Each structure stands twice: as C-alpha cells, then as structure tokens.
Amino acid sequence: MSDIAIKKLNKTETYLLETALDKRSQNPDIMSACYYISALHRLDLSLPCELLKALLPNLHVDDQLLRYTHGLMMELKSGRKGLVTRHAMIANIIFEQKQSPAQCYTEIINATQNSRAYFIARILHTLHMLGENYLGELFSVAAIRFPFAACFSQMHAILAKEQGDVKKARELFEKAGQADPKNAQVWQAWAILEKEQGDVKKARELFEKAGQADPKDAQVWHEWAIFEFERNNIGNLETKYTGRWLFHKATLVNSSDVIIWQAWAVKEFEQNNIGTVETEYSARWLLQRASQIDPQSVHVWQAWAVLEKKLKRWPHAECYFLRAAEYSREPKVKSRIYFDLYMMFFRIDEHKSEGYLVKSVEANPEDSIAHARLAKLYGFQSKWDESEKHFQISLNLKPDDEKTKKWYENMLQTQKRYRKR
C-alpha cells in the first residue's frame, strides 16, 4: 500500500483500511469483491449488486463483505444503486494492490449481462480517457463478449488510429460495420479516418453509407458537409451531396442544433458569403438563426464576434463578445472573452483595452498570461507597485515563463532608470 496515499486518509479510515485488508486476505471472495468494487469506483461508477453476484455467487454482501470491511465498502440504496468504497481515494489505494488490472476488468466484462453492454462501454470509455495501456486487450474481450455491439470494435479502431496503426483501425472499423450495419457513427468515424488519410473517394463512400444507415443522424450530414466544403464542393441547396445541400439536410433533420448552424455560418464566411441578417443562408443570417434557437449560446456569440472582428466592425464585435461573456458560466471562458476584447482594442482604445484586461484577471485570477500583460501595462504607466504585484502573481502561477521573466527584468530596469532622474 502506498504510504503517501495512506497519509491522505484520516487516522480512523487508515486503521479501518489496514484492518479490512488484513481481514479480506483470509477470504479470497472478500478480497476479490474489494477489487471489483474499487475497479469501478475509481472510475466514479458503482458495482451493481447483481453483477457482484454473477462474479462471486457464494459471497454474502451483508454477512461477509460489509461486515468484514468495517464500512469501507458501502451499498447505495437510492440513486445510482450498487456497491462503492467510502470514497474514491480508498478505491485507488485498494486497486493499486491488484497485480493484473486487465484481468479484473476482463472478469467484469465477461460476467455482465447482454442487456448491460452500455455499462461496459462506459467503463472502457473512461479507461480510454485515463490512457490505460491495457485497453486494447479489453476492447477485444468486450467485442467477443458482446458481438452484437459495434461500439467496442469502433472504440478499438479509434484507439488504433490514435496509436498510428491505420491498417488495424480499418480492420476494426470494418468489423464494427459488419456487427451493426445500421450504426451511422461507425461509418462516419471510418470516413473521418479516410479523410485524414487523404482518400477522398473512400471517405465519400463511407459518408454515404453513414447517411443511408441513419438518415435522421444530423451529425453525419454535418460532418459530411464540412468535408465537402473543405474540398471546394460548395454547390447550392438544390444540388445533392454538395456542401450547402448537406448542411441544409442537417438542419432539416435537426433544426435546433445550434452547432450545425454555427459551423455552416463559419464555412459561408470563409466563402465570403457574409451578407446581412436578411440575406438567406449568408453567414450573418445563419448566425442569427443560431442565436434565435439558443439566445444564451456562448459559442454562437463568440463566433459572431470573431466574424465582425475580422471585418473590423469593432462596435458589433464588442457587443457580441459581451453577450458571450454575459452568458458564460465558466470563469476561464469568461476571462478569455475579456482577454480577446483587450487584444481587439489594444491599438484602438487604450482605456477600453485596460478595462477589459482588468476584467479578464478578475474573472480568472489563475490566468498567468493575463496577469503578466497587466503587469507590463502598469509598468508602461509607471505604476510600479501594481506592476510588481501582478508580475509576482504571474510568476508564482507559471515560474518557468521566460517571456514574463524578461518583461519583469525590463520593468525593474526601467523603474531603476526612472528613479535615478
């Protein structure tokens, strides 16, 4: 057991954990149950009681497991029903003792009912996010255990692509397509692989298969539309399988998806089809549609602000940036919006520029770059104390930032020369 990890627990929990580990070593089933529960709780999942029963049919939860683990293993009665550890730290400590984590997850996969394939998919997705190196083995196990579920071969294919094994990725995508030919996401993911490999013909064939598999999947039409725009197959609303026709198809399938309207607007802007809010299917018209569907979409207002900024329509860009900031609930996003406003007005309006930089720092006090910029600005204004304060904050947040260090040194030299006068 990790001594560092143990120190993070309070004395009672440490004693209980050490006692439980000693007790469970006397009963292999209790030891295994603790591993299974910890394997899932470290992923913020509970172990369903019926799954534990399938794994360990002779183990009694109340009389053995809960009794001999002294409350470190708990049964949830409401909400996400199942078994968990007292908290995730304990789960991690216990799971660290497992010599073969892949074997533990393999046993869980093989004991899971056919109707719970989605549960295994969630486990493997989380392990993928954690970057576990035994994941490929588990995808293969899951694909055999649930041959009807294409998602496991698809997820394995994406992993193979990330690892640079394109040949294996193609084989796995083909296997997934055979398992579930009506799964549009499989064909779409494969199409994106071929797009990235530069095989335009194959990518189009796969996008077409995706559209045929599920004509009501707006994401398929959306991704295909972007693909055609990128290849200058722009077309119009009437010409099938051109970029505009595909975007229009996506909006007909799901007219409430602001991401589609926004993406289409960006592509029209790239084609210099800017228009006005009255010009149908122009960039501004499309952004207005998106803002009407979701008036509080931060991304839509940001996209519109960037468009107007590129056109040097500063008041309009400022208005849309401020709407994005108003609706943002994430301090880092709000801070970045104010920082964009600072940069926009940097050479246009010094007073506004400084005000937005201050707002950026206030929105996210952990942004070392904003602090450094503000420190540099105060240095130019001979506000030495304020400059020193923000340089210190910036360097505390990011000690190895050479650019900030150089700015700080320049400020100190300037201050020294100024005081010699």
C-alpha positions in Angstrom: 0.0 0.0 0.0 1.3 3.5 -0.8 2.5 5.3 2.3 1.8 8.7 0.7 -1.8 7.6 -0.1 -2.4 6.3 3.4 -1.3 9.6 4.9 -4.1 11.4 3.0 -6.7 9.4 4.9 -7.6 10.3 8.5 -6.5 8.0 11.3 -9.8 6.2 11.6 -10.0 5.5 7.9 -6.4 4.4 7.8 -7.0 1.9 10.7 -10.1 0.6 9.1 -8.5 0.2 5.7 -5.5 -1.7 7.1 -7.8 -3.9 9.2 -10.1 -4.6 6.2 -7.1 -5.5 4.1 -5.9 -8.0 6.7 -9.4 -9.4 7.2 -10.1 -9.8 3.5 -6.9 -11.7 3.0 -8.4 -14.5 5.0 -11.3 -14.8 2.4 -10.4 -14.8 -1.3 -14.0 -13.8 -2.2 -13.9 -10.7 0.0 -10.6 -9.8 -1.4 -11.9 -10.2 -5.0 -15.1 -8.2 -4.2 -13.0 -5.3 -2.9 -11.0 -5.3 -6.1 -14.1 -5.4 -8.3 -15.8 -2.5 -6.3 -12.6 -0.5 -6.4 -12.1 -1.1 -10.1 -15.4 0.7 -10.8 -15.4 3.3 -8.0 -12.1 4.7 -9.2 -14.0 5.5 -12.4 -16.8 7.0 -10.4 -19.1 4.1 -11.0 -20.8 1.7 -8.6 -20.8 -2.1 -8.9 -24.3 -3.4 -9.4 -25.2 -6.0 -6.8 -26.4 -8.4 -9.5 -23.0 -8.2 -11.2 -21.2 -8.9 -8.0 -23.5 -11.9 -7.5 -22.6 -13.2 -11.0 -18.9 -12.7 -10.2 -18.9 -14.2 -6.7 -22.1 -16.3 -6.3 -21.0 -17.7 -2.9 -20.3 -14.3 -1.3 -22.9 -12.8 1.1 -22.9 -9.0 0.9 -24.2 -8.2 4.3 -22.8 -11.1 6.4 -19.4 -11.2 4.8 -18.4 -8.2 2.6 -19.9 -5.3 4.6 -19.2 -6.9 7.9 -15.5 -7.6 7.4 -14.7 -4.3 5.6 -16.0 -2.2 8.5 -17.8 0.3 6.4 -15.1 0.9 3.8 -17.4 -0.9 1.3 -20.9 0.6 1.2 -24.2 -0.3 -0.5 -26.0 2.6 -2.1 -29.8 2.2 -1.7 -31.0 5.1 -3.8 -29.9 6.9 -6.9 -27.1 5.0 -8.5 -27.7 1.7 -6.7 -24.8 -0.6 -6.1 -21.6 -1.0 -4.1 -18.9 1.6 -3.7 -15.9 2.3 -1.4 -16.2 5.0 1.3 -14.6 7.4 -1.3 -12.5 7.1 -4.5 -9.2 7.5 -2.7 -9.8 4.2 -0.9 -10.7 2.7 -4.2 -7.4 3.8 -5.8 -5.4 2.5 -2.8 -7.0 -0.9 -3.0 -6.8 -1.2 -6.8 -3.1 -0.4 -6.6 -2.6 -3.7 -5.0 -4.1 -5.6 -7.9 -1.3 -7.2 -9.9 -3.3 -7.7 -13.1 -5.8 -4.8 -13.5 -6.7 -6.0 -17.1 -7.7 -9.4 -15.6 -10.0 -7.7 -13.1 -11.8 -5.7 -15.8 -11.9 -8.8 -18.1 -13.8 -10.7 -15.4 -16.3 -7.8 -15.0 -16.9 -7.7 -18.8 -17.5 -11.5 -19.1 -19.9 -11.5 -16.1 -22.0 -8.6 -17.3 -25.5 -9.4 -18.8 -26.1 -8.8 -22.5 -28.5 -6.0 -21.7 -25.8 -4.1 -19.9 -23.3 -3.7 -22.8 -23.7 0.1 -22.5 -22.4 -0.2 -18.9 -19.2 -1.8 -20.2 -18.9 0.8 -22.9 -18.9 3.5 -20.3 -16.2 1.7 -18.3 -14.0 1.4 -21.3 -14.6 4.9 -22.4 -13.4 6.2 -19.0 -10.4 3.9 -19.1 -9.6 5.3 -22.6 -9.8 8.9 -21.1 -7.3 7.8 -18.4 -5.0 6.4 -21.0 -4.7 2.9 -19.6 -2.2 0.8 -21.6 -4.1 -2.5 -21.4 -7.2 -1.0 -23.1 -6.7 -2.7 -26.5 -7.0 -6.1 -24.8 -10.2 -5.1 -23.1 -11.8 -3.9 -26.3 -11.1 -7.3 -27.8 -12.6 -9.1 -24.9 -15.7 -6.9 -25.0 -16.2 -7.3 -28.8 -16.2 -11.1 -28.3 -18.5 -10.9 -25.2 -21.0 -8.6 -27.0 -20.7 -9.5 -30.7 -23.9 -7.5 -31.5 -22.5 -4.2 -30.1 -20.4 -2.4 -32.7 -19.3 0.2 -30.3 -16.4 -1.9 -28.9 -14.8 -2.5 -32.3 -15.4 1.2 -33.1 -13.7 2.3 -29.9 -10.9 -0.1 -30.5 -10.5 1.3 -34.0 -10.3 4.9 -32.7 -7.6 3.7 -30.2 -5.6 2.1 -33.0 -5.9 5.3 -35.1 -4.6 7.3 -32.1 -1.7 4.9 -31.9 -0.9 5.4 -35.6 -1.9 1.8 -36.7 -4.1 2.8 -39.6 -4.3 -0.8 -41.0 -5.6 -2.2 -37.8 -8.1 0.8 -37.4 -9.5 0.0 -40.8 -9.9 -3.7 -40.0 -11.7 -2.9 -36.7 -14.0 -0.3 -38.4 -14.9 -3.0 -41.0 -15.6 -5.4 -38.1 -17.8 -2.8 -36.4 -19.7 -2.2 -39.6 -20.4 -5.9 -40.0 -21.6 -6.2 -36.4 -24.1 -3.3 -36.9 -24.5 -2.1 -40.5 -27.2 0.4 -39.3 -24.8 2.2 -36.9 -24.2 5.5 -38.7 -21.5 6.6 -36.2 -19.3 3.6 -37.2 -19.3 4.6 -40.9 -18.8 8.3 -40.0 -15.8 7.6 -37.8 -14.3 5.4 -40.5 -15.0 8.2 -43.1 -13.1 10.7 -40.9 -10.2 8.3 -40.8 -10.1 8.1 -44.6 -10.4 11.9 -44.9 -7.4 12.3 -42.6 -5.5 9.7 -44.8 -6.4 11.7 -47.9 -8.5 9.0 -49.6 -11.4 11.3 -50.7 -13.2 8.7 -52.8 -13.3 6.2 -49.9 -14.3 8.9 -47.4 -17.3 9.9 -49.6 -18.4 6.2 -49.9 -18.3 5.9 -46.2 -20.2 9.1 -45.5 -22.8 7.9 -48.0 -23.1 4.6 -46.0 -23.5 6.6 -42.8 -26.3 8.7 -44.3 -28.0 5.5 -45.6 -27.6 3.8 -42.2 -29.4 6.5 -40.3 -30.8 9.4 -42.4 -32.0 11.1 -39.2 -28.5 11.4 -37.7 -27.8 15.1 -38.2 -24.2 14.8 -37.1 -23.5 12.6 -40.2 -24.8 15.2 -42.6 -22.9 17.9 -40.6 -19.5 16.2 -40.8 -20.1 15.3 -44.5 -20.9 18.9 -45.3 -17.7 20.1 -43.7 -15.8 17.5 -45.7 -17.3 18.8 -49.0 -16.7 22.4 -48.1 -13.1 21.6 -47.4 -12.8 20.1 -50.9 -14.4 23.2 -52.5 -17.5 21.2 -53.4 -19.7 24.1 -52.2 -22.7 23.8 -54.6 -26.2 25.1 -53.6 -29.3 23.9 -51.7 -30.6 22.1 -54.7 -27.5 20.1 -55.9 -27.3 16.8 -54.0 -24.3 16.0 -51.9 -22.6 19.4 -52.2 -21.6 21.2 -49.0 -24.6 23.5 -48.9 -27.1 20.8 -49.7 -25.6 18.6 -46.9 -25.7 21.5 -44.4 -29.3 22.2 -45.3 -30.1 18.5 -44.9 -28.5 18.5 -41.4 -30.7 21.5 -40.4 -33.8 19.8 -41.7 -33.0 16.7 -39.7 -32.3 18.7 -36.5 -33.2 22.4 -36.8 -32.5 23.0 -33.1 -28.8 22.1 -33.2 -27.0 25.5 -33.0 -23.6 23.8 -33.6 -24.7 23.0 -37.2 -26.0 26.5 -37.9 -22.8 28.0 -36.4 -20.5 25.6 -38.4 -22.4 26.4 -41.6 -22.0 30.2 -40.9 -18.2 29.8 -40.5 -18.0 28.0 -43.8 -20.1 30.7 -45.6 -17.8 33.4 -44.1 -14.8 31.5 -45.5 -16.5 31.7 -48.9 -17.0 35.5 -48.4 -20.8 34.9 -48.3 -21.2 37.4 -45.4 -24.4 39.1 -46.2 -26.8 40.6 -43.7 -29.3 39.1 -41.2 -31.9 39.4 -44.0 -29.8 37.6 -46.7 -30.9 34.0 -46.5 -28.1 31.4 -45.9 -25.4 34.1 -45.6 -23.0 33.9 -42.6 -24.9 36.6 -40.6 -28.3 35.1 -41.4 -27.1 31.7 -40.2 -25.7 33.1 -37.0 -28.9 35.0 -36.3 -30.8 31.7 -36.7 -28.4 30.0 -34.3 -28.8 32.9 -31.8 -32.6 32.7 -32.1 -32.6 29.0 -31.4 -30.3 29.4 -28.3 -30.0 33.1 -27.3 -27.7 32.1 -24.5 -25.2 30.1 -26.5 -21.7 31.4 -25.6 -20.2 29.7 -28.7 -22.6 31.3 -31.1 -22.0 34.9 -29.8 -18.2 34.3 -29.8 -18.3 33.0 -33.4 -20.4 36.1 -34.5 -18.0 38.4 -32.6 -14.9 36.8 -34.3 -16.6 37.3 -37.7 -17.3 41.0 -37.0 -13.8 41.4 -35.6 -12.2 40.1 -38.8 -14.3 42.6 -40.7 -13.1 45.4 -38.3 -16.6 46.2 -37.2 -15.4 46.9 -33.7 -18.7 48.0 -32.0 -20.6 45.0 -33.3 -17.8 42.6 -32.3 -17.7 44.2 -28.8 -21.4 43.8 -28.5 -21.3 40.1 -29.3 -18.3 39.4 -27.2 -20.0 41.0 -24.2 -23.1 38.8 -24.8 -20.9 35.8 -24.8 -19.3 36.9 -21.5 -22.8 37.6 -20.0 -24.0 34.1 -20.6 -20.7 32.3 -19.8 -20.8 30.3 -16.5 -17.2 29.2 -16.7 -14.7 31.7 -15.3 -11.9 30.6 -17.7 -14.1 31.1 -20.7 -15.4 34.5 -19.5 -11.8 35.5 -18.8 -10.7 34.5 -22.3 -13.5 36.6 -23.8 -12.5 39.7 -21.9 -8.9 39.0 -23.0 -10.0 38.8 -26.6 -11.6 42.2 -26.1 -8.4 43.6 -24.6 -6.5 42.4 -27.6 -9.1 43.8 -30.0 -8.9 47.3 -28.5 -5.1 47.2 -27.8 -4.2 49.6 -30.6 -7.6 51.2 -30.9 -8.8 52.4 -27.5 -6.2 52.2 -24.6 -8.8 52.9 -21.9 -11.2 50.1 -23.0 -8.3 47.8 -23.6 -7.0 48.2 -20.0 -10.6 47.8 -18.6 -11.1 44.5 -20.3 -7.7 43.2 -19.2 -8.6 44.0 -15.6 -11.9 42.2 -16.1 -10.0 39.2 -17.5 -7.9 39.0 -14.4 -10.9 39.4 -12.2 -12.8 36.6 -14.0 -9.9 34.2 -13.7 -7.2 35.1 -11.1 -5.3 31.9 -12.1 -4.5 33.2 -15.6 -0.8 33.8 -15.6 -0.8 35.4 -19.1 -3.4 38.0 -18.2 -1.5 38.9 -15.0 1.7 39.3 -17.0 0.0 41.5 -19.6 -1.5 43.7 -16.9 1.9 43.9 -15.1 3.5 45.0 -18.3 0.8 47.6 -18.9 1.2 49.0 -15.4 4.9 49.2 -16.0 4.4 51.4 -19.0 2.2 53.6 -16.9 4.9 53.8 -14.2 2.6 52.1 -11.7 5.5 50.2 -10.2 3.8 48.7 -7.2 0.9 47.4 -9.2 3.2 46.1 -11.9 5.4 44.3 -9.3 2.3 42.8 -7.7 1.0 41.2 -11.0 4.4 40.1 -12.1 4.8 38.2 -8.9 1.4 36.6 -9.2 2.1 35.6 -12.8 5.5 34.1 -12.0 4.0 32.2 -9.0 1.5 30.7 -11.3 4.0 29.9 -14.0 7.6 30.1 -12.7 9.3 28.9 -15.9 7.7 31.5 -18.3 10.8 33.1 -19.8 8.8 35.8 -21.6 7.3 37.0 -18.4 10.7 36.9 -16.7 12.1 39.1 -19.4 9.3 41.6 -19.1 9.8 41.7 -15.4 13.5 42.4 -15.7 12.8 45.1 -18.2 10.3 46.7 -15.9 12.8 46.7 -13.0 15.5 48.3 -15.2 13.0 50.9 -16.4 12.0 51.6 -12.8 15.6 51.9 -11.7 16.4 54.4 -14.5 13.2 56.4 -13.8 14.1 56.8 -10.1 17.6 58.0 -10.9 16.2 61.0 -12.7 
